[in-house]
Amino acid sequence: MEHIESMIRNLAKTRESAIADLQKLKDAGTKIVGAYCLFAPTELITAAGAVPVSLCGMTNEPIAHAEKHMPRNLCPLIKSSYGYAVTGTCPYFYYSDLIVGETTCDGKKKMFELLTKIAPVHVMRLPQSNDRQEDMQAWKQEIIRLKNRIEQDFGLTITDEALRQAIKEKNEERRVYRDMYSLSKHIPPLLHGSQVHHVLHGSGYAFDKAAQLAKVRALIDEVKNMADRGKIIMPAGRPRILITGCPVGGATEKIISIIEESGGEIVCFENCGGAKDREFLVDKTIDPYDALTRKYINLACSCMSPNNARIELLSRLIDEYRAQGVIDVVLHACHTYNVETWRVKELAQKNKGIAYLHLETDYSPGDEGQLRTRISAFVEMLS
């Protein structure tokens, strides 16, 4: 197990070297495109020879600076992201040659207005539903608008051939990470949820994708090999928990730690950084712009109405990972995810007959005591 833990630490440390890696890329003339959401089609960015990087802020430190321009009762992810940008303390924002935003919520829309004062920003106007042909047409035009903006700003042409190759590479990346977190389907799981999370979180800052994927494949092979030889001994009987809701990372990792310290086992992350994107590939047999349109407009985000795709995905993941409980993590003032808690609770308790817990939190440590009390009671109930 010590060897596996060393491999995971190595994968998780990707972010530590990311800034130096970005500097090397910039020095070599590579364009950097920052994005705040899964709806930004990274295949298009890669096809342009540019490098995509995630810009979401998930810590409490810059929020006070953001609140000089924003209301206090706003989503902490938005305030943290804006705070890092406006204070110049996010190197990923600093190195970005173009920022890609999307109209997933009102708070983000207004944040992008403010960001235009300090950086080049392109906002994709996301349809608020995906069940009409007009929605598909509108989103395809937004993808083409982004293509045109990248070509104009960077002085290049994105060919269909390059885009198809980028789609192929991104699909393979999704497959590899899906294979990694699927190790949690075993009873008991072959990796702890915190280990899976560290690998997934580090993936967003790996700019040498081929090298990173080779390491992840090596981890998968080593875990399976050790499991076959009976060398992996995981605690048996720990309640199996699926996490859904807002993105989990940064300061909200407190929830992951508390679940495991309380005796629970996280077997699946449905959130943006987990299964939501990686469970579905881009169709490489059709026109690449039609394929990207279908892939991204069907992301199971709470900004969509109706958002039946999320319920369908959760239903399948609960069954596949044999979850005994669902913990729904919602950031303060994230109204769309908060409204959906009723549907998720109904799915878990009424349709699946398993336990459900709704948690509202932010990036401050002030609620850790309350979270520990509620999570511990939840895990004990499942035991």
C-alpha positions as a Markdown table, in Angstrom:
| # | Residue | x | y | z |
|---|---|---|---|---|
| 1 | Met | 0.0 | 0.0 | 0.0 |
| 2 | Glu | 2.9 | 2.4 | 0.7 |
| 3 | His | 3.9 | 2.2 | -3.0 |
| 4 | Ile | 0.4 | 3.0 | -4.1 |
| 5 | Glu | 0.2 | 6.0 | -1.7 |
| 6 | Ser | 3.5 | 7.2 | -3.1 |
| 7 | Met | 2.2 | 7.0 | -6.7 |
| 8 | Ile | -1.0 | 9.0 | -5.6 |
| 9 | Arg | 1.1 | 11.6 | -3.9 |
| 10 | Asn | 3.1 | 12.0 | -7.0 |
| 11 | Leu | 0.0 | 12.5 | -9.1 |
| 12 | Ala | -1.6 | 14.8 | -6.6 |
| 13 | Lys | 1.5 | 17.1 | -6.6 |
| 14 | Thr | 0.9 | 18.0 | -10.2 |
| 15 | Arg | -0.5 | 21.4 | -9.1 |
| 16 | Glu | 2.6 | 22.2 | -7.2 |
| 17 | Ser | 4.7 | 22.2 | -10.4 |
| 18 | Ala | 2.0 | 23.7 | -12.6 |
| 19 | Ile | 3.1 | 27.3 | -12.3 |
| 20 | Ala | 6.7 | 26.5 | -13.3 |
| 21 | Asp | 5.3 | 24.4 | -16.2 |
| 22 | Leu | 3.1 | 27.3 | -17.3 |
| 23 | Gln | 6.0 | 29.6 | -17.3 |
| 24 | Lys | 7.9 | 27.3 | -19.6 |
| 25 | Leu | 4.9 | 27.0 | -21.9 |
| 26 | Lys | 4.6 | 30.8 | -22.1 |
| 27 | Asp | 8.3 | 31.2 | -22.7 |
| 28 | Ala | 7.9 | 28.8 | -25.6 |
| 29 | Gly | 5.1 | 31.0 | -27.1 |
| 30 | Thr | 2.2 | 28.6 | -26.2 |
| 31 | Lys | -1.1 | 30.3 | -25.7 |
| 32 | Ile | -3.0 | 29.7 | -22.4 |
| 33 | Val | -6.8 | 29.7 | -22.1 |
| 34 | Gly | -8.4 | 29.9 | -18.7 |
| 35 | Ala | -11.9 | 28.5 | -18.1 |
| 36 | Tyr | -14.3 | 28.5 | -15.1 |
| 37 | Cys | -16.6 | 25.6 | -16.1 |
| 38 | Leu | -17.0 | 22.2 | -17.7 |
| 39 | Phe | -19.0 | 23.9 | -20.5 |
| 40 | Ala | -15.9 | 25.3 | -22.0 |
| 41 | Pro | -15.0 | 22.8 | -24.8 |
| 42 | Thr | -11.4 | 22.1 | -24.0 |
| 43 | Glu | -11.0 | 20.1 | -27.3 |
| 44 | Leu | -11.4 | 23.3 | -29.2 |
| 45 | Ile | -8.7 | 25.0 | -27.1 |
| 46 | Thr | -6.3 | 22.1 | -27.6 |
| 47 | Ala | -7.0 | 21.9 | -31.3 |
| 48 | Ala | -5.7 | 25.5 | -31.5 |
| 49 | Gly | -2.4 | 24.4 | -30.0 |
| 50 | Ala | -3.3 | 26.2 | -26.8 |
| 51 | Val | -3.4 | 24.9 | -23.2 |
| 52 | Pro | -6.6 | 25.0 | -21.1 |
| 53 | Val | -6.4 | 25.6 | -17.4 |
| 54 | Ser | -9.0 | 25.8 | -14.6 |
| 55 | Leu | -9.4 | 29.1 | -12.9 |
| 56 | Cys | -12.0 | 28.4 | -10.2 |
| 57 | Gly | -11.1 | 29.7 | -6.8 |
| 58 | Met | -11.9 | 27.4 | -3.9 |
| 59 | Thr | -10.4 | 29.0 | -0.8 |
| 60 | Asn | -11.4 | 31.7 | 1.6 |
| 61 | Glu | -8.4 | 34.0 | 1.5 |
| 62 | Pro | -9.3 | 36.3 | -1.5 |
| 63 | Ile | -13.1 | 36.6 | -0.7 |
| 64 | Ala | -12.7 | 39.8 | 1.4 |
| 65 | His | -11.1 | 41.5 | -1.6 |
| 66 | Ala | -14.0 | 40.3 | -3.8 |
| 67 | Glu | -16.6 | 41.7 | -1.4 |
| 68 | Lys | -15.3 | 45.2 | -2.1 |
| 69 | His | -17.0 | 44.9 | -5.5 |
| 70 | Met | -19.5 | 42.1 | -4.8 |
| 71 | Pro | -22.3 | 41.4 | -2.3 |
| 72 | Arg | -21.5 | 39.3 | 0.7 |
| 73 | Asn | -24.4 | 36.9 | 0.1 |
| 74 | Leu | -23.0 | 35.6 | -3.2 |
| 75 | Cys | -21.7 | 32.2 | -4.0 |
| 76 | Pro | -18.2 | 31.7 | -2.4 |
| 77 | Leu | -16.8 | 30.1 | -5.6 |
| 78 | Ile | -17.6 | 33.2 | -7.5 |
| 79 | Lys | -16.2 | 35.5 | -4.9 |
| 80 | Ser | -13.0 | 33.4 | -4.5 |
| 81 | Ser | -12.5 | 33.2 | -8.2 |
| 82 | Tyr | -13.0 | 37.0 | -8.7 |
| 83 | Gly | -10.9 | 37.8 | -5.6 |
| 84 | Tyr | -7.9 | 35.8 | -7.0 |
| 85 | Ala | -8.3 | 37.6 | -10.3 |
| 86 | Val | -8.7 | 41.1 | -9.1 |
| 87 | Thr | -5.8 | 40.9 | -6.6 |
| 88 | Gly | -3.5 | 39.3 | -9.2 |
| 89 | Thr | -2.7 | 36.4 | -6.9 |
| 90 | Cys | -3.9 | 33.7 | -9.3 |
| 91 | Pro | -0.9 | 32.8 | -11.6 |
| 92 | Tyr | -3.2 | 30.8 | -13.9 |
| 93 | Phe | -5.4 | 33.9 | -14.5 |
| 94 | Tyr | -2.2 | 36.0 | -14.9 |
| 95 | Tyr | -0.8 | 33.6 | -17.6 |
| 96 | Ser | -4.1 | 33.3 | -19.5 |
| 97 | Asp | -4.2 | 34.9 | -22.9 |
| 98 | Leu | -8.0 | 34.5 | -23.1 |
| 99 | Ile | -10.6 | 33.8 | -20.4 |
| 100 | Val | -13.6 | 31.7 | -21.4 |
| 101 | Gly | -16.8 | 32.3 | -19.4 |
| 102 | Glu | -20.3 | 30.9 | -19.6 |
| 103 | Thr | -23.7 | 32.0 | -18.5 |
| 104 | Thr | -24.4 | 29.1 | -16.1 |
| 105 | Cys | -25.7 | 31.5 | -13.4 |
| 106 | Asp | -26.4 | 35.1 | -12.8 |
| 107 | Gly | -23.5 | 35.5 | -10.4 |
| 108 | Lys | -21.0 | 34.3 | -12.9 |
| 109 | Lys | -22.5 | 36.5 | -15.7 |
| 110 | Lys | -22.0 | 39.6 | -13.6 |
| 111 | Met | -18.5 | 38.4 | -12.6 |
| 112 | Phe | -17.5 | 38.2 | -16.2 |
| 113 | Glu | -18.6 | 41.8 | -16.7 |
| 114 | Leu | -16.2 | 42.9 | -14.1 |
| 115 | Leu | -13.4 | 40.7 | -15.4 |
| 116 | Thr | -13.5 | 42.3 | -18.8 |
| 117 | Lys | -12.0 | 45.4 | -17.2 |
| 118 | Ile | -8.8 | 43.5 | -16.4 |
| 119 | Ala | -8.5 | 40.7 | -19.0 |
| 120 | Pro | -9.7 | 39.5 | -22.4 |
| 121 | Val | -12.9 | 37.6 | -21.8 |
| 122 | His | -15.1 | 35.6 | -24.1 |
| 123 | Val | -18.5 | 34.6 | -22.7 |
| 124 | Met | -20.4 | 31.7 | -24.1 |
| 125 | Arg | -24.2 | 32.2 | -23.9 |
| 126 | Leu | -25.5 | 28.9 | -22.6 |
| 127 | Pro | -29.1 | 27.9 | -23.4 |
| 128 | Gln | -31.0 | 27.3 | -20.2 |
| 129 | Ser | -32.5 | 24.1 | -21.5 |
| 130 | Asn | -31.3 | 21.3 | -23.8 |
| 131 | Asp | -34.5 | 19.6 | -24.8 |
| 132 | Arg | -35.3 | 21.6 | -28.0 |
| 133 | Gln | -33.6 | 21.7 | -31.4 |
| 134 | Glu | -33.3 | 25.4 | -31.0 |
| 135 | Asp | -31.1 | 24.8 | -27.9 |
| 136 | Met | -28.7 | 22.6 | -29.9 |
| 137 | Gln | -28.5 | 25.2 | -32.7 |
| 138 | Ala | -27.9 | 28.0 | -30.3 |
| 139 | Trp | -25.1 | 26.2 | -28.5 |
| 140 | Lys | -23.4 | 25.1 | -31.7 |
| 141 | Gln | -23.3 | 28.7 | -32.8 |
| 142 | Glu | -21.7 | 29.6 | -29.4 |
| 143 | Ile | -19.0 | 26.9 | -30.0 |
| 144 | Ile | -18.3 | 28.3 | -33.4 |
| 145 | Arg | -18.2 | 31.8 | -32.0 |
| 146 | Leu | -15.5 | 30.6 | -29.5 |
| 147 | Lys | -13.6 | 29.0 | -32.4 |
| 148 | Asn | -13.7 | 32.3 | -34.3 |
| 149 | Arg | -12.5 | 34.3 | -31.3 |
| 150 | Ile | -9.6 | 31.9 | -30.7 |
| 151 | Glu | -8.6 | 32.1 | -34.3 |
| 152 | Gln | -8.8 | 35.9 | -34.4 |
| 153 | Asp | -7.0 | 36.5 | -31.1 |
| 154 | Phe | -4.2 | 33.9 | -31.7 |
| 155 | Gly | -3.8 | 34.4 | -35.5 |
| 156 | Leu | -4.4 | 30.8 | -36.5 |
| 157 | Thr | -6.9 | 28.4 | -38.1 |
| 158 | Ile | -8.4 | 25.5 | -36.2 |
| 159 | Thr | -8.7 | 22.7 | -38.7 |
| 160 | Asp | -11.3 | 19.8 | -38.5 |
| 161 | Glu | -8.4 | 17.4 | -38.5 |
| 162 | Ala | -6.8 | 19.0 | -35.5 |
| 163 | Leu | -10.2 | 19.1 | -33.7 |
| 164 | Arg | -10.9 | 15.4 | -34.4 |
| 165 | Gln | -7.5 | 14.6 | -33.0 |
| 166 | Ala | -8.2 | 16.7 | -29.9 |
| 167 | Ile | -11.5 | 14.9 | -29.4 |
| 168 | Lys | -9.8 | 11.5 | -29.7 |
| 169 | Glu | -7.2 | 12.5 | -27.1 |
| 170 | Lys | -9.7 | 14.0 | -24.6 |
| 171 | Asn | -11.9 | 10.9 | -24.9 |
| 172 | Glu | -9.0 | 8.7 | -24.0 |
| 173 | Glu | -8.2 | 11.0 | -21.0 |
| 174 | Arg | -11.8 | 10.6 | -19.8 |
| 175 | Arg | -11.6 | 6.8 | -20.2 |
| 176 | Val | -8.4 | 6.6 | -18.2 |
| 177 | Tyr | -9.7 | 8.6 | -15.3 |
| 178 | Arg | -13.0 | 6.7 | -15.4 |
| 179 | Asp | -11.1 | 3.5 | -15.1 |
| 180 | Met | -9.2 | 4.9 | -12.1 |
| 181 | Tyr | -12.3 | 6.0 | -10.1 |
| 182 | Ser | -14.2 | 2.8 | -11.1 |
| 183 | Leu | -11.8 | 0.9 | -8.8 |
| 184 | Ser | -14.2 | 2.1 | -6.1 |
| 185 | Lys | -16.9 | -0.2 | -7.5 |
| 186 | His | -15.2 | -3.1 | -5.7 |
| 187 | Ile | -16.4 | -4.2 | -2.2 |
| 188 | Pro | -14.5 | -2.9 | -0.3 |
| 189 | Pro | -13.2 | -0.2 | -2.8 |
| 190 | Leu | -9.6 | -0.5 | -3.9 |
| 191 | Leu | -8.9 | 3.2 | -3.3 |
| 192 | His | -10.2 | 5.6 | -0.6 |
| 193 | Gly | -12.3 | 8.5 | -1.8 |
| 194 | Ser | -9.7 | 11.0 | -0.7 |
| 195 | Gln | -7.1 | 9.3 | -2.9 |
| 196 | Val | -9.4 | 9.3 | -5.9 |
| 197 | His | -10.1 | 13.0 | -5.3 |
| 198 | His | -6.5 | 13.9 | -5.1 |
| 199 | Val | -5.7 | 12.3 | -8.5 |
| 200 | Leu | -8.8 | 13.8 | -10.2 |
| 201 | His | -8.1 | 17.3 | -8.7 |
| 202 | Gly | -4.4 | 17.1 | -9.8 |
| 203 | Ser | -5.5 | 16.2 | -13.4 |
| 204 | Gly | -6.6 | 19.7 | -14.1 |
| 205 | Tyr | -3.1 | 21.1 | -13.7 |
| 206 | Ala | -1.2 | 18.4 | -15.7 |
| 207 | Phe | -0.1 | 20.1 | -19.0 |
| 208 | Asp | 1.9 | 17.1 | -20.2 |
| 209 | Lys | -1.3 | 14.9 | -20.7 |
| 210 | Ala | 0.5 | 11.9 | -22.1 |
| 211 | Ala | 2.9 | 11.7 | -19.2 |
| 212 | Gln | 0.2 | 12.2 | -16.6 |
| 213 | Leu | -2.1 | 9.5 | -18.2 |
| 214 | Ala | 0.8 | 7.1 | -18.3 |
| 215 | Lys | 1.2 | 7.6 | -14.5 |
| 216 | Val | -2.6 | 7.1 | -14.0 |
| 217 | Arg | -2.5 | 3.9 | -16.1 |
| 218 | Ala | 0.4 | 2.6 | -14.0 |
| 219 | Leu | -1.5 | 3.3 | -10.8 |
| 220 | Ile | -4.5 | 1.4 | -12.1 |
| 221 | Asp | -2.4 | -1.6 | -13.1 |
| 222 | Glu | -0.5 | -1.6 | -9.8 |
| 223 | Val | -3.7 | -1.4 | -7.7 |
| 224 | Lys | -5.3 | -4.3 | -9.7 |
| 225 | Asn | -2.1 | -6.3 | -9.5 |
| 226 | Met | -1.8 | -5.9 | -5.8 |
| 227 | Ala | -5.5 | -6.6 | -5.3 |
| 228 | Asp | -5.2 | -9.9 | -7.3 |
| 229 | Arg | -2.3 | -10.9 | -5.0 |
| 230 | Gly | -4.3 | -10.0 | -1.9 |
| 231 | Lys | -1.9 | -7.2 | -1.0 |
| 232 | Ile | -4.6 | -4.5 | -0.7 |
| 233 | Ile | -6.4 | -4.8 | 2.6 |
| 234 | Met | -9.1 | -2.1 | 2.8 |
| 235 | Pro | -11.4 | -1.7 | 5.8 |
| 236 | Ala | -14.5 | -3.8 | 5.3 |
| 237 | Gly | -18.1 | -2.8 | 6.1 |
| 238 | Arg | -17.6 | 1.0 | 5.9 |
| 239 | Pro | -20.7 | 2.7 | 4.6 |
| 240 | Arg | -20.5 | 3.5 | 0.9 |
| 241 | Ile | -21.2 | 7.2 | 0.2 |
| 242 | Leu | -21.8 | 9.1 | -3.1 |
| 243 | Ile | -21.1 | 12.8 | -3.1 |
| 244 | Thr | -23.1 | 15.1 | -5.5 |
| 245 | Gly | -23.8 | 18.8 | -5.8 |
| 246 | Cys | -21.4 | 21.8 | -6.2 |
| 247 | Pro | -17.7 | 21.3 | -7.0 |
| 248 | Val | -15.7 | 19.8 | -4.2 |
| 249 | Gly | -12.1 | 21.0 | -3.8 |
| 250 | Gly | -9.9 | 23.4 | -2.0 |
| 251 | Ala | -11.4 | 24.4 | 1.3 |
| 252 | Thr | -14.4 | 22.1 | 0.9 |
| 253 | Glu | -12.1 | 19.1 | 1.1 |
| 254 | Lys | -12.9 | 19.4 | 4.8 |
| 255 | Ile | -16.1 | 17.4 | 4.0 |
| 256 | Ile | -14.0 | 14.5 | 2.4 |
| 257 | Ser | -11.8 | 14.4 | 5.5 |
| 258 | Ile | -14.7 | 14.4 | 7.9 |
| 259 | Ile | -16.5 | 11.6 | 6.1 |
| 260 | Glu | -13.4 | 9.3 | 6.2 |
| 261 | Glu | -12.5 | 10.2 | 9.8 |
| 262 | Ser | -16.1 | 9.4 | 10.7 |
| 263 | Gly | -15.8 | 5.9 | 9.2 |
| 264 | Gly | -17.5 | 6.5 | 5.9 |
| 265 | Glu | -16.1 | 5.5 | 2.5 |
| 266 | Ile | -16.6 | 7.8 | -0.5 |
| 267 | Val | -17.1 | 5.6 | -3.5 |
| 268 | Cys | -18.2 | 8.1 | -6.1 |
| 269 | Phe | -18.0 | 11.8 | -6.9 |
| 270 | Glu | -20.7 | 12.9 | -9.2 |
| 271 | Asn | -19.6 | 16.5 | -9.0 |
| 272 | Cys | -18.0 | 18.6 | -11.8 |
| 273 | Gly | -14.6 | 17.3 | -11.0 |
| 274 | Gly | -15.7 | 13.7 | -11.0 |
| 275 | Ala | -18.2 | 11.7 | -13.1 |
| 276 | Lys | -20.3 | 14.5 | -14.5 |
| 277 | Asp | -18.0 | 15.0 | -17.5 |
| 278 | Arg | -16.0 | 11.8 | -17.7 |
| 279 | Glu | -18.9 | 9.4 | -17.9 |
| 280 | Phe | -19.8 | 10.6 | -21.4 |
| 281 | Leu | -17.5 | 10.8 | -24.5 |
| 282 | Val | -17.7 | 12.9 | -27.6 |
| 283 | Asp | -19.0 | 11.1 | -30.6 |
| 284 | Lys | -16.0 | 11.0 | -33.0 |
| 285 | Thr | -18.1 | 9.5 | -35.9 |
| 286 | Ile | -20.0 | 12.7 | -36.8 |
| 287 | Asp | -19.2 | 16.3 | -37.6 |
| 288 | Pro | -16.9 | 17.5 | -34.8 |
| 289 | Tyr | -18.9 | 20.7 | -34.0 |
| 290 | Asp | -22.2 | 18.7 | -33.8 |
| 291 | Ala | -20.4 | 16.2 | -31.6 |
| 292 | Leu | -19.1 | 18.9 | -29.2 |
| 293 | Thr | -22.5 | 20.5 | -29.1 |
| 294 | Arg | -24.2 | 17.3 | -28.1 |
| 295 | Lys | -21.6 | 16.4 | -25.5 |
| 296 | Tyr | -21.4 | 19.7 | -23.7 |
| 297 | Ile | -25.1 | 20.8 | -23.8 |
| 298 | Asn | -26.0 | 17.5 | -22.1 |
| 299 | Leu | -23.8 | 18.1 | -19.1 |
| 300 | Ala | -26.0 | 17.4 | -16.0 |
| 301 | Cys | -25.6 | 20.8 | -14.5 |
| 302 | Ser | -28.3 | 22.4 | -12.3 |
| 303 | Cys | -28.3 | 25.5 | -14.6 |
| 304 | Met | -30.4 | 23.4 | -17.0 |
| 305 | Ser | -34.2 | 23.2 | -16.6 |
| 306 | Pro | -35.4 | 20.6 | -16.6 |
| 307 | Asn | -32.3 | 18.8 | -15.4 |
| 308 | Asn | -33.4 | 15.2 | -15.8 |
| 309 | Ala | -29.9 | 14.3 | -17.0 |
| 310 | Arg | -28.6 | 14.7 | -13.4 |
| 311 | Ile | -31.2 | 12.4 | -11.9 |
| 312 | Glu | -30.6 | 9.8 | -14.6 |
| 313 | Leu | -26.8 | 9.9 | -14.0 |
| 314 | Leu | -27.2 | 9.8 | -10.2 |
| 315 | Ser | -29.6 | 6.9 | -10.4 |
| 316 | Arg | -27.1 | 4.9 | -12.5 |
| 317 | Leu | -24.1 | 5.8 | -10.3 |
| 318 | Ile | -25.9 | 4.9 | -7.1 |
| 319 | Asp | -26.6 | 1.4 | -8.6 |
| 320 | Glu | -23.1 | 0.9 | -10.1 |
| 321 | Tyr | -21.2 | 1.9 | -7.0 |
| 322 | Arg | -23.7 | 0.3 | -4.6 |
| 323 | Ala | -24.0 | 3.5 | -2.6 |
| 324 | Gln | -25.7 | 3.3 | 0.8 |
| 325 | Gly | -26.0 | 7.0 | 1.2 |
| 326 | Val | -25.9 | 10.3 | -0.8 |
| 327 | Ile | -24.4 | 13.5 | 0.6 |
| 328 | Asp | -25.5 | 16.5 | -1.4 |
| 329 | Val | -22.9 | 19.4 | -1.0 |
| 330 | Val | -24.2 | 22.9 | -1.8 |
| 331 | Leu | -22.3 | 26.1 | -1.5 |
| 332 | His | -24.1 | 29.0 | 0.1 |
| 333 | Ala | -26.2 | 31.0 | -2.3 |
| 334 | Cys | -25.9 | 28.4 | -5.1 |
| 335 | His | -29.7 | 28.5 | -5.7 |
| 336 | Thr | -30.0 | 26.1 | -8.6 |
| 337 | Tyr | -28.2 | 23.3 | -6.8 |
| 338 | Asn | -30.1 | 24.1 | -3.6 |
| 339 | Val | -33.5 | 23.9 | -5.4 |
| 340 | Glu | -32.6 | 20.5 | -6.8 |
| 341 | Thr | -31.9 | 19.0 | -3.4 |
| 342 | Trp | -35.6 | 18.0 | -3.2 |
| 343 | Arg | -35.3 | 15.9 | -6.4 |
| 344 | Val | -32.1 | 14.3 | -5.3 |
| 345 | Lys | -33.5 | 13.5 | -1.8 |
| 346 | Glu | -36.6 | 12.0 | -3.5 |
| 347 | Leu | -34.4 | 9.9 | -5.8 |
| 348 | Ala | -32.2 | 8.6 | -2.9 |
| 349 | Gln | -34.9 | 8.0 | -0.2 |
| 350 | Lys | -38.0 | 7.2 | -2.2 |
| 351 | Asn | -36.7 | 5.6 | -5.4 |
| 352 | Lys | -33.5 | 3.9 | -4.2 |
| 353 | Gly | -34.3 | 3.4 | -0.5 |
| 354 | Ile | -31.0 | 4.8 | 0.7 |
| 355 | Ala | -30.1 | 7.6 | 3.1 |
| 356 | Tyr | -29.6 | 11.3 | 2.1 |
| 357 | Leu | -27.9 | 14.2 | 3.7 |
| 358 | His | -27.9 | 17.8 | 2.5 |
| 359 | Leu | -25.0 | 20.0 | 3.5 |
| 360 | Glu | -24.6 | 23.8 | 2.9 |
| 361 | Thr | -21.1 | 25.2 | 3.4 |
| 362 | Asp | -18.5 | 27.7 | 2.2 |
| 363 | Tyr | -14.8 | 28.0 | 2.2 |
| 364 | Ser | -14.4 | 29.1 | 5.8 |
| 365 | Pro | -13.4 | 26.7 | 8.6 |
| 366 | Gly | -16.1 | 28.1 | 10.9 |
| 367 | Asp | -18.7 | 25.3 | 10.2 |
| 368 | Glu | -16.3 | 22.3 | 10.6 |
| 369 | Gly | -17.7 | 21.5 | 14.1 |
| 370 | Gln | -21.3 | 21.4 | 12.8 |
| 371 | Leu | -20.3 | 19.5 | 9.7 |
| 372 | Arg | -18.5 | 16.9 | 11.8 |
| 373 | Thr | -21.5 | 16.4 | 14.1 |
| 374 | Arg | -24.0 | 16.0 | 11.2 |
| 375 | Ile | -21.7 | 13.8 | 9.1 |
| 376 | Ser | -20.7 | 11.6 | 12.0 |
| 377 | Ala | -24.4 | 11.0 | 12.9 |
| 378 | Phe | -25.1 | 10.2 | 9.2 |
| 379 | Val | -22.3 | 7.7 | 8.9 |
| 380 | Glu | -23.2 | 6.1 | 12.3 |
| 381 | Met | -26.8 | 5.7 | 11.1 |
| 382 | Leu | -25.6 | 3.8 | 8.0 |
| 383 | Ser | -23.2 | 1.6 | 10.0 |
